[in-house]
Amino acid sequence: MSEVMTILRREFLERVRSKSFVLGTFLFPVFMGAMWIIPATMGQGGGTRKIVIVDQAPAGVGTIVEQVLTHPQPAADGKKDDEAFTYVVERQARPLAEVRAGLIRRIQAKELDGWLYLPPDVVGTSKAEYRARNVAQFRVLGDLSRATSRAVQAARLQASGIAPAQVAALVKPVELGTARITSKGEEGGTAQSAFWLSYIAGLLTYMMILLYGMNVLRSVLEEKTNKIAEVLVSSIKASHLMLGKILGVGSVALLQVAVWAAITATISSRSGMLTKRFGLPADAFSTVHVPLGTLLATLAFFVLGFFLYAAVYAALGAAVNSEQEAQQFQILVMLPLIVPIAFIIRIVTDPLGKIATVLGLIPFTAPVTMAMRLASAPVPPVQIFASLAGMVVTVLAVAWVAGKIYRVGILSTGKKPSLAELGRWLRMA
């Protein structure tokens, strides 16, 4: 066991003392915080848009469109929308064919942002046209579509003799408040905060397993190509070398996660001050409040997932002779981790559904999937224990196979082995 601890200490200190670890550990939270706070304080949209309405619609339609754009209704909660656009509207009553060339020139000269054409049959066909330099601003498109729809609906209601105010009162939408029910009862937190917590948990687990698994591969490959492994194996068992390497790199990963958790907890404890300082919503920090049981279960899946993939990466590093060869096989190792990311919306929005449940029970996809499920909803304990048990068995089996490949491959050089040669290695070890 002393041999394993020696390798563990060497791998741990070598990485912790590096500048990349220090910078990555402390700059990553700063970067993530900046990506979250800056858009929240500055807004993602806003500004003024100059629009010409080419109004060939029945009387009153163009007027309503202009009123809706220039006098938007306040939000239901009374809060100011910092991302809303302000519109300066100019109306043209002449046919589009007569004014099209002039409008194009004005847009090209940046005197206008675009024009909205309301054809004579817009009430019957529900079709209008918009031309602009930038037609990818979805907020602008939504504003124009909403204003035009409201004007056309008002014209239809007027023709049918129904007052628009009566219809608006009848179809007023319901504001749905959300709160999560846990073992402790009803907890705060919106659906949006639960979504982002699940999203972040899944991506962080994926990133950490992939990043530190690759560290194990590069470490093994470096020692093999530099002939350091030959010296090490002469004085220590290959299985102890692999185990110490995996535990050492895993300890670095856990230390980094612990530092991030401490930083997050510190920020969360000062949420009131920060929301006032940066003008953030009152529930902006509700995402970071994670029950202890959920945190421990997520950590267990992360640790087992790291051991699983680290063993695979260690075997891969021992089997190949260069990083170029390793890159050809990396995609095969990464595929199971990518699958939950491909289904991330389905997992986060339906954490108790069939796709999330099945992926959570497959050992190679469970680490990322279960991190997202646990953050989204209370997962049945039987599924958690079944998934953990399956991962433990798989980790032991993969570690046994990887250890055999590692023992032979760490000292083998030359062409990369075929599947038949890998089979011989397993029998030889």
C-alpha atoms as one frame of an Amber mdcrd trajectory, in Angstrom:
protein
   0.000   0.000   0.000   2.949   2.319   0.590   3.781   2.034  -3.110   0.289
   3.222  -4.064   0.537   6.144  -1.623   3.917   7.135  -3.053   2.555   7.273
  -6.593  -0.612   9.020  -5.360   1.417  11.697  -3.588   3.644  12.215  -6.621
   0.717  12.559  -9.042  -1.200  14.810  -6.646   1.621  17.224  -5.859   2.817
  17.390  -9.454  -0.576  18.693 -10.573  -1.579  20.801  -7.578   1.699  22.741
  -7.711   1.289  23.574 -11.397   0.261  27.068 -12.463  -2.473  25.659 -14.703
  -4.217  24.076 -11.683  -4.107  27.279  -9.636  -5.289  29.441 -12.527  -7.975
  26.983 -13.581  -9.288  26.540 -10.044  -9.736  30.230  -9.330 -10.340  31.681
 -12.785 -13.079  29.200 -13.722 -15.521  30.486 -11.033 -14.687  34.058 -12.029
 -15.355  33.245 -15.675 -18.651  31.479 -14.893 -19.737  34.305 -12.603 -18.946
  36.878 -15.265 -20.924  34.928 -17.869 -23.884  34.918 -15.496 -23.736  38.400
 -13.971 -22.731  40.490 -17.005 -25.721  39.496 -19.187 -28.029  39.877 -16.174
 -26.814  43.413 -15.441 -26.314  44.664 -18.989 -29.146  42.841 -20.731 -28.906
  40.913 -23.961 -30.978  43.195 -26.163 -32.447  46.649 -25.976 -31.795  49.681
 -28.124 -33.812  51.540 -30.710 -35.122  50.149 -33.999 -36.384  52.371 -36.808
 -39.145  50.633 -38.727 -41.267  51.747 -41.700 -44.768  50.264 -41.901 -45.912
  50.072 -45.511 -49.615  50.145 -44.681 -51.906  48.755 -47.361 -54.092  46.954
 -44.806 -57.719  47.813 -44.013 -58.291  50.968 -41.993 -57.064  50.840 -38.424
 -54.733  47.833 -38.716 -51.571  49.861 -39.296 -52.507  52.276 -36.519 -52.830
  49.462 -33.991 -49.510  47.951 -35.097 -47.814  51.298 -34.558 -49.435  51.766
 -31.142 -48.427  48.301 -29.929 -44.816  48.813 -31.035 -44.385  52.315 -29.669
 -46.447  51.846 -26.470 -45.736  48.302 -25.221 -47.709  46.961 -22.289 -45.803
  46.559 -18.976 -44.867  43.107 -17.766 -47.355  41.173 -15.650 -45.132  41.477
 -12.568 -44.612  45.188 -13.137 -40.844  44.810 -13.621 -39.004  46.692 -16.332
 -37.765  44.589 -19.226 -34.162  45.681 -19.817 -33.994  43.658 -23.033 -37.001
  45.318 -24.666 -36.506  47.343 -27.850 -37.777  50.858 -28.390 -39.359  51.387
 -31.804 -39.473  54.514 -33.921 -42.212  53.902 -36.488 -42.841  55.660 -39.792
 -45.910  54.773 -41.834 -46.156  54.786 -45.624 -49.563  54.587 -47.326 -48.231
  54.236 -50.871 -48.021  50.789 -52.547 -44.899  48.755 -51.800 -43.828  48.677
 -55.450 -43.492  52.477 -55.442 -41.482  52.782 -52.241 -39.460  49.524 -52.217
 -36.365  50.935 -53.981 -36.243  53.969 -51.696 -36.624  51.833 -48.581 -33.798
  49.547 -49.687 -31.514  52.547 -50.178 -32.404  53.907 -46.735 -31.683  50.550
 -45.112 -28.377  50.277 -46.956 -27.517  53.792 -45.766 -28.420  52.649 -42.215
 -31.167  55.248 -41.939 -33.643  52.443 -41.270 -33.449  49.016 -39.666 -36.211
  47.499 -41.788 -39.740  47.720 -43.134 -42.962  45.862 -42.359 -45.385  45.360
 -45.239 -49.081  44.972 -44.397 -50.816  43.811 -47.606 -54.485  44.594 -48.362
 -55.560  41.014 -47.551 -53.617  40.689 -44.281 -56.816  40.255 -42.232 -57.890
  37.279 -44.333 -54.541  35.621 -45.039 -52.699  36.461 -41.782 -49.557  37.061
 -43.836 -47.229  40.071 -43.673 -43.622  40.634 -44.756 -40.561  42.017 -43.009
 -37.300  43.068 -44.653 -34.208  44.239 -42.751 -30.426  44.155 -42.564 -30.667
  41.662 -39.733 -33.559  39.196 -39.693 -32.021  37.000 -36.968 -33.076  39.251
 -34.067 -35.782  36.998 -32.686 -36.934  39.561 -30.130 -37.667  42.065 -32.929
 -39.429  39.402 -34.997 -41.520  38.448 -31.980 -42.481  42.079 -31.321 -43.517
  42.628 -34.942 -45.447  39.354 -35.079 -47.250  40.141 -31.810 -48.154  43.675
 -32.890 -49.416  42.537 -36.296 -51.383  39.649 -34.803 -53.045  41.921 -32.273
 -54.017  44.415 -34.973 -55.451  41.738 -37.255 -57.350  40.127 -34.377 -58.809
  43.510 -33.435 -59.985  44.026 -37.028 -61.632  40.594 -37.081 -63.325  41.170
 -33.723 -64.610  44.544 -34.874 -66.055  42.938 -37.993 -67.799  40.304 -35.853
 -69.154  42.857 -33.391 -67.201  41.628 -30.345 -65.343  44.168 -28.205 -61.564
  43.460 -28.020 -61.537  44.303 -24.294 -64.042  41.542 -23.575 -61.960  38.991
 -25.447 -58.765  40.115 -23.686 -60.432  39.608 -20.304 -61.695  36.166 -21.280
 -58.370  34.862 -22.628 -56.106  36.412 -19.971 -53.390  33.806 -19.235 -52.815
  32.289 -15.802 -49.523  33.002 -14.040 -48.233  29.687 -12.708 -46.010  29.746
  -9.632 -43.676  26.800  -9.074 -42.059  25.193  -6.032 -40.316  21.868  -5.628
 -41.567  19.236  -3.155 -38.792  17.313  -1.401 -38.470  15.132   1.673 -38.310
  18.318   3.740 -41.555  19.623   2.291 -42.141  22.534  -0.060 -39.041  24.413
  -1.163 -38.609  27.574  -3.156 -36.980  27.758  -6.535 -38.472  28.298  -9.947
 -38.585  25.814 -12.792 -35.882  27.868 -14.482 -33.526  27.576 -11.478 -34.052
  23.790 -11.375 -33.316  23.574 -15.096 -30.060  25.504 -14.799 -28.933  23.544
 -11.737 -29.456  20.272 -13.640 -27.786  21.655 -16.741 -24.726  22.863 -14.830
 -24.459  19.639 -12.798 -24.484  17.475 -15.926 -22.012  19.580 -17.879 -19.639
  19.962 -14.920 -19.621  16.197 -14.292 -19.010  15.548 -17.986 -16.225  18.109
 -18.159 -14.418  16.935 -15.017 -14.518  13.228 -15.899 -13.323  13.924 -19.427
 -10.631  16.418 -18.410  -9.063  14.350 -15.631  -9.502  11.075 -17.493  -7.441
  12.621 -20.266  -4.863  13.606 -17.638  -4.478   9.941 -16.698  -4.045   8.968
 -20.361  -1.397  11.629 -21.015   0.474  10.742 -17.838   0.621   7.044 -18.752
   1.569   7.822 -22.341   4.308  10.231 -21.297   5.892   7.721 -18.919   5.678
   5.007 -21.554   7.222   7.014 -24.419   9.951   8.472 -22.174  10.812   4.982
 -20.829  10.088   6.180 -17.283   7.604   3.338 -16.867  10.381   0.760 -17.277
  12.210   2.227 -14.291   9.044   2.497 -12.192   7.807  -1.029 -12.952  11.213
  -2.436 -11.948  10.567  -1.314  -8.370   6.753  -1.259  -8.112   3.914  -3.443
  -9.318   2.197  -2.212 -12.480  -1.229  -2.569 -10.845  -0.075  -0.415  -7.921
   1.320   2.137 -10.373  -2.011   2.381 -12.207  -4.033   2.562  -8.981  -1.792
   5.241  -7.488  -1.978   7.262 -10.682  -5.784   7.094 -10.793  -6.149   7.945
  -7.095  -3.657  10.805  -7.368  -5.354  12.432 -10.344  -8.770  11.780  -8.791
  -7.688  13.536  -5.592  -6.751  16.596  -7.649 -10.193  16.577  -9.261 -11.925
  16.301  -5.878  -9.800  19.129  -4.467 -10.741  21.372  -7.365 -14.440  20.562
  -6.986 -14.181  21.196  -3.228 -12.648  24.630  -3.825 -15.426  25.490  -6.292
 -18.053  24.278  -3.820 -16.542  26.442  -1.077 -16.518  29.481  -3.351 -20.126
  28.812  -4.365 -21.213  28.412  -0.734 -19.490  31.669   0.210 -21.190  33.535
  -2.631 -24.537  31.984  -1.762 -24.236  33.134   1.856 -24.001  36.721   0.594
 -26.759  36.418  -1.983 -28.786  39.287  -0.531 -25.925  41.759  -0.852 -25.018
  40.593  -4.365 -28.569  40.773  -5.713 -28.805  44.385  -4.558 -25.311  45.270
  -5.777 -25.801  43.914  -9.301 -29.550  44.392  -9.586 -30.228  40.668  -9.985
 -33.598  38.961  -9.419 -34.377  38.035  -5.817 -34.280  34.295  -6.615 -31.096
  34.502  -8.700 -29.121  32.406  -6.207 -31.830  29.807  -5.556 -30.041  27.523
  -8.006 -27.056  26.977  -5.706 -29.082  25.670  -2.736 -28.586  21.912  -3.020
 -29.733  19.405  -0.349 -26.872  17.546   1.344 -28.191  14.140   0.256 -28.320
  15.237  -3.379 -24.812  16.645  -3.127 -23.386  13.432  -1.643 -25.124  11.220
  -4.217 -23.876  13.416  -7.065 -20.346  13.268  -5.624 -20.570   9.454  -5.425
 -21.550   9.211  -9.079 -18.765  11.589 -10.029 -16.120   9.575  -8.121 -17.275
   6.244  -9.545 -17.538   7.752 -13.020 -14.011   9.086 -12.766 -12.626   5.711
 -11.616 -14.474   3.982 -14.467 -13.186   6.242 -17.224  -9.753   6.740 -15.656
  -9.214   2.967 -15.782 -10.254   2.921 -19.438  -7.969   5.863 -20.238  -5.063
   4.246 -18.363  -5.484   1.064 -20.404  -5.731   3.122 -23.602  -2.564   5.046
 -22.752  -0.697   1.788 -22.098  -1.942   0.202 -25.351  -0.934   2.993 -27.767
   2.448   4.489 -28.545   1.645   8.141 -29.285  -0.983  10.771 -28.558  -1.969
  10.701 -32.233  -2.882   7.020 -31.900  -4.760   7.743 -28.669  -6.867  10.414
 -30.372  -8.191   7.827 -32.803  -9.670   5.834 -29.920 -10.743   8.715 -27.687
 -14.033   9.241 -29.479 -15.013   5.640 -28.682 -14.302   6.246 -24.997 -16.137
   9.593 -25.038 -19.301   8.376 -26.788 -21.067   7.069 -23.649 -20.424  10.425
 -21.939 -21.733  12.332 -24.953 -25.024  10.410 -25.069 -26.512  12.115 -21.950
 -25.412  15.507 -23.296 -27.266  14.748 -26.541 -30.412  13.996 -24.501 -29.851
  16.794 -21.982 -33.175  18.548 -22.659 -35.146  15.301 -22.354 -33.340  14.366
 -19.135 -33.626  17.773 -17.478 -37.276  18.362 -18.412 -38.382  14.771 -17.689
 -35.912  13.377 -15.114 -38.252  10.517 -14.161 -39.045   9.534 -17.760 -37.945
   6.407 -19.589 -34.917   7.914 -21.338 -33.543   9.452 -18.133 -34.230   6.275
 -16.143 -32.576   3.935 -18.648 -29.505   6.137 -19.134 -29.243   6.490 -15.357
 -29.005   2.724 -14.939 -26.319   2.184 -17.603 -22.955   2.468 -15.788 -21.152
   4.296 -18.610 -23.842   6.969 -18.975 -24.974   7.078 -15.329 -22.460   9.653
 -13.947 -23.659  12.519 -16.156 -27.291  11.389 -16.337 -27.738  10.924 -12.594
 -26.112  14.283 -11.846 -28.792  15.952 -13.964 -31.638  13.803 -12.614 -30.712
  14.356  -8.962 -30.624  18.127  -9.490 -33.987  18.130 -11.294 -36.269  15.982
  -9.135 -36.316  13.503  -6.216 -35.118  10.288  -7.860 -36.498   7.081  -6.296
 -33.883   5.698  -3.844 -34.105   2.229  -5.404 -32.930   3.667  -8.726 -30.069
   5.532  -7.049 -28.814   2.432  -5.215 -29.293   0.214  -8.291 -27.295   2.649
 -10.404 -24.537   2.942  -7.794 -24.347  -0.835  -7.407 -24.130  -1.301 -11.164
 -21.357   1.268 -11.358 -19.371  -0.379  -8.540 -19.522  -3.768 -10.276 -18.600
  -2.198 -13.617 -15.710  -0.232 -12.110 -14.272  -3.418 -10.600 -14.655  -5.338
 -13.870 -13.194  -2.565 -16.016 -10.353  -1.978 -13.546  -9.506  -5.714 -13.652
  -9.407  -5.724 -17.483  -7.591  -2.386 -17.634  -5.041  -3.598 -15.085  -4.180
  -6.618 -17.228  -3.808  -4.482 -20.373  -1.815  -1.919 -18.408   0.639  -4.481
 -16.989   1.627  -5.705 -20.445   1.042  -2.557 -22.496   3.067  -0.188 -20.298
   6.253  -1.987 -21.396   5.194  -2.695 -24.996   6.348  -0.464 -27.826   6.022
  -0.650 -31.580   2.864  -0.820 -33.642  -0.460  -0.364 -31.909  -1.986  -3.688
 -30.859  -4.898  -5.321 -32.624  -7.899  -6.772 -30.810  -6.302 -10.233 -31.038
  -3.111  -8.931 -29.420  -5.124  -7.247 -26.649  -6.721 -10.641 -26.022  -3.281
 -12.201 -25.697  -2.283  -9.471 -23.264  -5.276 -10.307 -21.081  -4.293 -13.980
 -21.020  -0.622 -13.207 -20.386  -1.177 -10.798 -17.459
